[in-house]
Structures are given as structure tokens and as C-alpha cells.
Amino acid sequence: MSDRHATEPDPAPRRVSRGRELTNFMILAFGIWPVVAVGAVGGYGFLVWMYQLVAGPPGPGGH
């Protein structure tokens, strides 16, 4: 068996244009990450709310 991959030259690396890179950054920075952050904070708030429905509100025990 011959090892074909060891003898073939590496293909030229793909270069992303600066405009495309800036567009991808803007989509991530101002589109996707804010939605992920709001979803994470909202999900955490929902979990705390559901926990308090089951376990009761925080504070000293019942009087």
C-alpha cells in the first residue's frame, strides 16, 4: 500500500477577504452573540423562577 497523502503537496490555504471577514464579525458581534446572551440570561431567570415555584421564595424559614 502506498501512502498517497504523504507525497501530495498541501493545497493552497484559502484566504478570506477583509470585507468578508468584517461582515462575519459584524454578524457575530451585533447579531448572533446578543441573541445568545439574552437567551442565556432569560433561560437562567426562567430556571430560577421555576425553582422558586417548587421550593418557595428565598429567605428565612416559615413563621
N, CA, C and O atoms as CSV, one atom per row, in Angstrom:
chain,resi,resn,atom,element,x,y,z
A,1,MET,N,N,0.836,-1.193,0.000
A,1,MET,CA,C,0.000,0.000,0.000
A,1,MET,C,C,0.869,1.240,0.000
A,1,MET,O,O,1.836,1.331,0.756
A,2,SER,N,N,0.529,2.174,-0.832
A,2,SER,CA,C,1.307,3.415,-0.859
A,2,SER,C,C,0.592,4.490,-0.049
A,2,SER,O,O,-0.637,4.527,0.025
A,3,ASP,N,N,1.382,5.348,0.546
A,3,ASP,CA,C,0.833,6.459,1.334
A,3,ASP,C,C,0.768,7.688,0.436
A,3,ASP,O,O,1.704,8.486,0.375
A,4,ARG,N,N,-0.335,7.818,-0.246
A,4,ARG,CA,C,-0.504,8.877,-1.235
A,4,ARG,C,C,-0.481,10.262,-0.615
A,4,ARG,O,O,0.042,11.203,-1.213
A,5,HIS,N,N,-1.048,10.395,0.585
A,5,HIS,CA,C,-1.177,11.705,1.210
A,5,HIS,C,C,0.177,12.302,1.602
A,5,HIS,O,O,0.324,13.523,1.653
A,6,ALA,N,N,1.149,11.459,1.873
A,6,ALA,CA,C,2.453,11.967,2.285
A,6,ALA,C,C,3.208,12.582,1.115
A,6,ALA,O,O,4.064,13.441,1.325
A,7,THR,N,N,2.911,12.161,-0.117
A,7,THR,CA,C,3.655,12.661,-1.266
A,7,THR,C,C,2.963,13.826,-1.959
A,7,THR,O,O,3.606,14.552,-2.716
A,8,GLU,N,N,1.657,14.024,-1.718
A,8,GLU,CA,C,0.947,15.124,-2.380
A,8,GLU,C,C,1.253,16.440,-1.682
A,8,GLU,O,O,1.326,16.496,-0.454
A,9,PRO,N,N,1.431,17.491,-2.460
A,9,PRO,CA,C,1.663,18.798,-1.832
A,9,PRO,C,C,0.377,19.305,-1.181
A,9,PRO,O,O,-0.728,18.961,-1.602
A,10,ASP,N,N,0.545,20.127,-0.150
A,10,ASP,CA,C,-0.612,20.712,0.521
A,10,ASP,C,C,-1.301,21.696,-0.416
A,10,ASP,O,O,-0.628,22.467,-1.101
A,11,PRO,N,N,-2.627,21.683,-0.456
A,11,PRO,CA,C,-3.313,22.671,-1.289
A,11,PRO,C,C,-3.089,24.069,-0.719
A,11,PRO,O,O,-2.825,24.233,0.472
A,12,ALA,N,N,-3.196,25.046,-1.565
A,12,ALA,CA,C,-3.004,26.432,-1.129
A,12,ALA,C,C,-4.077,26.792,-0.102
A,12,ALA,O,O,-5.252,26.483,-0.303
A,13,PRO,N,N,-3.685,27.444,0.999
A,13,PRO,CA,C,-4.696,27.821,2.000
A,13,PRO,C,C,-5.655,28.860,1.434
A,13,PRO,O,O,-5.260,29.743,0.672
A,14,ARG,N,N,-6.920,28.738,1.818
A,14,ARG,CA,C,-7.929,29.695,1.344
A,14,ARG,C,C,-7.782,30.983,2.114
A,14,ARG,O,O,-7.593,30.972,3.331
A,15,ARG,N,N,-7.868,32.093,1.411
A,15,ARG,CA,C,-7.776,33.394,2.049
A,15,ARG,C,C,-9.144,34.050,2.015
A,15,ARG,O,O,-9.812,34.075,0.981
A,16,VAL,N,N,-9.549,34.577,3.153
A,16,VAL,CA,C,-10.833,35.256,3.266
A,16,VAL,C,C,-10.571,36.738,3.089
A,16,VAL,O,O,-9.661,37.293,3.704
A,17,SER,N,N,-11.360,37.371,2.259
A,17,SER,CA,C,-11.160,38.795,2.023
A,17,SER,C,C,-11.469,39.592,3.282
A,17,SER,O,O,-12.220,39.143,4.148
A,18,ARG,N,N,-10.885,40.771,3.369
A,18,ARG,CA,C,-11.059,41.620,4.551
A,18,ARG,C,C,-12.520,42.043,4.701
A,18,ARG,O,O,-13.026,42.120,5.821
A,19,GLY,N,N,-13.193,42.314,3.606
A,19,GLY,CA,C,-14.604,42.694,3.667
A,19,GLY,C,C,-15.478,41.566,4.173
A,19,GLY,O,O,-16.402,41.790,4.955
A,20,ARG,N,N,-15.194,40.372,3.736
A,20,ARG,CA,C,-15.955,39.201,4.172
A,20,ARG,C,C,-15.716,38.947,5.666
A,20,ARG,O,O,-16.636,38.607,6.410
A,21,GLU,N,N,-14.455,39.120,6.082
A,21,GLU,CA,C,-14.122,38.938,7.490
A,21,GLU,C,C,-14.835,39.976,8.355
A,21,GLU,O,O,-15.336,39.643,9.429
A,22,LEU,N,N,-14.887,41.213,7.905
A,22,LEU,CA,C,-15.577,42.274,8.639
A,22,LEU,C,C,-17.079,42.004,8.700
A,22,LEU,O,O,-17.709,42.226,9.735
A,23,THR,N,N,-17.647,41.533,7.610
A,23,THR,CA,C,-19.072,41.191,7.591
A,23,THR,C,C,-19.372,40.065,8.578
A,23,THR,O,O,-20.354,40.129,9.317
A,24,ASN,N,N,-18.529,39.038,8.590
A,24,ASN,CA,C,-18.727,37.929,9.533
A,24,ASN,C,C,-18.619,38.413,10.971
A,24,ASN,O,O,-19.394,37.990,11.828
A,25,PHE,N,N,-17.656,39.302,11.244
A,25,PHE,CA,C,-17.513,39.840,12.594
A,25,PHE,C,C,-18.752,40.621,13.001
A,25,PHE,O,O,-19.236,40.466,14.122
A,26,MET,N,N,-19.272,41.455,12.113
A,26,MET,CA,C,-20.453,42.265,12.440
A,26,MET,C,C,-21.665,41.376,12.712
A,26,MET,O,O,-22.442,41.640,13.629
A,27,ILE,N,N,-21.818,40.340,11.922
A,27,ILE,CA,C,-22.948,39.420,12.134
A,27,ILE,C,C,-22.825,38.742,13.495
A,27,ILE,O,O,-23.810,38.614,14.221
A,28,LEU,N,N,-21.606,38.306,13.840
A,28,LEU,CA,C,-21.405,37.673,15.141
A,28,LEU,C,C,-21.557,38.671,16.279
A,28,LEU,O,O,-22.256,38.395,17.254
A,29,ALA,N,N,-20.914,39.828,16.167
A,29,ALA,CA,C,-20.862,40.787,17.271
A,29,ALA,C,C,-22.209,41.445,17.531
A,29,ALA,O,O,-22.560,41.681,18.687
A,30,PHE,N,N,-22.970,41.746,16.489
A,30,PHE,CA,C,-24.206,42.502,16.669
A,30,PHE,C,C,-25.463,41.713,16.319
A,30,PHE,O,O,-26.568,42.252,16.390
A,31,GLY,N,N,-25.312,40.452,15.945
A,31,GLY,CA,C,-26.477,39.643,15.598
A,31,GLY,C,C,-26.598,38.399,16.443
A,31,GLY,O,O,-27.563,38.235,17.190
A,32,ILE,N,N,-25.629,37.531,16.329
A,32,ILE,CA,C,-25.743,36.223,16.960
A,32,ILE,C,C,-25.458,36.284,18.455
A,32,ILE,O,O,-26.241,35.759,19.246
A,33,TRP,N,N,-24.345,36.918,18.864
A,33,TRP,CA,C,-23.982,36.914,20.286
A,33,TRP,C,C,-24.973,37.635,21.174
A,33,TRP,O,O,-25.231,37.153,22.276
A,34,PRO,N,N,-25.549,38.766,20.767
A,34,PRO,CA,C,-26.587,39.355,21.624
A,34,PRO,C,C,-27.793,38.433,21.816
A,34,PRO,O,O,-28.359,38.373,22.908
A,35,VAL,N,N,-28.181,37.729,20.780
A,35,VAL,CA,C,-29.307,36.794,20.896
A,35,VAL,C,C,-28.942,35.649,21.840
A,35,VAL,O,O,-29.766,35.238,22.657
A,36,VAL,N,N,-27.723,35.135,21.738
A,36,VAL,CA,C,-27.276,34.062,22.630
A,36,VAL,C,C,-27.234,34.563,24.077
A,36,VAL,O,O,-27.649,33.853,24.992
A,37,ALA,N,N,-26.729,35.796,24.282
A,37,ALA,CA,C,-26.639,36.344,25.637
A,37,ALA,C,C,-28.019,36.537,26.250
A,37,ALA,O,O,-28.234,36.172,27.406
A,38,VAL,N,N,-28.951,37.100,25.502
A,38,VAL,CA,C,-30.311,37.296,26.009
A,38,VAL,C,C,-30.963,35.950,26.297
A,38,VAL,O,O,-31.662,35.802,27.299
A,39,GLY,N,N,-30.744,34.981,25.437
A,39,GLY,CA,C,-31.301,33.648,25.660
A,39,GLY,C,C,-30.729,32.985,26.903
A,39,GLY,O,O,-31.457,32.333,27.651
A,40,ALA,N,N,-29.417,33.148,27.129
A,40,ALA,CA,C,-28.794,32.540,28.308
A,40,ALA,C,C,-29.301,33.186,29.588
A,40,ALA,O,O,-29.628,32.483,30.545
A,41,VAL,N,N,-29.372,34.515,29.622
A,41,VAL,CA,C,-29.852,35.208,30.821
A,41,VAL,C,C,-31.331,34.911,31.043
A,41,VAL,O,O,-31.756,34.678,32.175
A,42,GLY,N,N,-32.107,34.917,29.977
A,42,GLY,CA,C,-33.529,34.598,30.094
A,42,GLY,C,C,-33.753,33.168,30.544
A,42,GLY,O,O,-34.643,32.902,31.352
A,43,GLY,N,N,-32.949,32.236,30.024
A,43,GLY,CA,C,-33.065,30.840,30.436
A,43,GLY,C,C,-32.715,30.656,31.903
A,43,GLY,O,O,-33.372,29.892,32.610
A,44,TYR,N,N,-31.684,31.351,32.362
A,44,TYR,CA,C,-31.311,31.271,33.776
A,44,TYR,C,C,-32.421,31.850,34.659
A,44,TYR,O,O,-32.769,31.272,35.688
A,45,GLY,N,N,-32.968,32.987,34.250
A,45,GLY,CA,C,-34.078,33.572,35.004
A,45,GLY,C,C,-35.281,32.641,35.061
A,45,GLY,O,O,-35.934,32.526,36.099
A,46,PHE,N,N,-35.570,31.986,33.961
A,46,PHE,CA,C,-36.687,31.038,33.923
A,46,PHE,C,C,-36.439,29.867,34.871
A,46,PHE,O,O,-37.345,29.434,35.582
A,47,LEU,N,N,-35.192,29.353,34.876
A,47,LEU,CA,C,-34.870,28.248,35.785
A,47,LEU,C,C,-35.025,28.666,37.246
A,47,LEU,O,O,-35.556,27.902,38.052
A,48,VAL,N,N,-34.568,29.867,37.597
A,48,VAL,CA,C,-34.706,30.349,38.975
A,48,VAL,C,C,-36.186,30.507,39.320
A,48,VAL,O,O,-36.606,30.149,40.420
A,49,TRP,N,N,-36.963,31.032,38.406
A,49,TRP,CA,C,-38.399,31.222,38.627
A,49,TRP,C,C,-39.086,29.871,38.872
A,49,TRP,O,O,-39.880,29.731,39.803
A,50,MET,N,N,-38.773,28.885,38.030
A,50,MET,CA,C,-39.375,27.559,38.199
A,50,MET,C,C,-38.930,26.918,39.515
A,50,MET,O,O,-39.731,26.274,40.192
A,51,TYR,N,N,-37.660,27.093,39.878
A,51,TYR,CA,C,-37.178,26.548,41.142
A,51,TYR,C,C,-37.923,27.174,42.312
A,51,TYR,O,O,-38.293,26.474,43.255
A,52,GLN,N,N,-38.149,28.487,42.263
A,52,GLN,CA,C,-38.850,29.157,43.354
A,52,GLN,C,C,-40.326,28.772,43.412
A,52,GLN,O,O,-40.928,28.814,44.485
A,53,LEU,N,N,-40.911,28.403,42.293
A,53,LEU,CA,C,-42.286,27.901,42.317
A,53,LEU,C,C,-42.366,26.585,43.086
A,53,LEU,O,O,-43.343,26.329,43.789
A,54,VAL,N,N,-41.332,25.752,42.950
A,54,VAL,CA,C,-41.334,24.445,43.612
A,54,VAL,C,C,-40.847,24.561,45.054
A,54,VAL,O,O,-41.471,24.006,45.959
A,55,ALA,N,N,-39.746,25.270,45.283
A,55,ALA,CA,C,-39.103,25.283,46.593
A,55,ALA,C,C,-39.520,26.461,47.454
A,55,ALA,O,O,-39.169,26.510,48.633
A,56,GLY,N,N,-40.245,27.394,46.909
A,56,GLY,CA,C,-40.628,28.590,47.675
A,56,GLY,C,C,-39.605,29.691,47.527
A,56,GLY,O,O,-38.483,29.449,47.083
A,57,PRO,N,N,-39.990,30.916,47.900
A,57,PRO,CA,C,-39.075,32.028,47.746
A,57,PRO,C,C,-37.913,31.938,48.729
A,57,PRO,O,O,-38.025,31.279,49.762
A,58,PRO,N,N,-36.788,32.603,48.413
A,58,PRO,CA,C,-35.667,32.579,49.348
A,58,PRO,C,C,-35.975,33.404,50.592
A,58,PRO,O,O,-36.837,34.283,50.577
A,59,GLY,N,N,-35.274,33.114,51.636
A,59,GLY,CA,C,-35.464,33.860,52.883
A,59,GLY,C,C,-35.521,32.919,54.064
A,59,GLY,O,O,-35.347,31.709,53.919
A,60,PRO,N,N,-35.767,33.482,55.240
A,60,PRO,CA,C,-35.851,32.633,56.434
A,60,PRO,C,C,-37.042,31.686,56.340
A,60,PRO,O,O,-38.021,31.947,55.641
A,61,GLY,N,N,-36.927,30.599,57.055
A,61,GLY,CA,C,-37.984,29.592,57.054
A,61,GLY,C,C,-39.315,30.143,57.529
A,61,GLY,O,O,-39.379,31.260,58.043
A,62,GLY,N,N,-40.367,29.378,57.363
A,62,GLY,CA,C,-41.720,29.821,57.714
A,62,GLY,C,C,-41.888,30.182,59.172
A,62,GLY,O,O,-41.237,29.612,60.047
A,63,HIS,N,N,-42.753,31.121,59.421
A,63,HIS,CA,C,-43.061,31.568,60.800
A,63,HIS,C,C,-44.383,31.006,61.215
A,63,HIS,O,O,-44.836,31.253,62.333
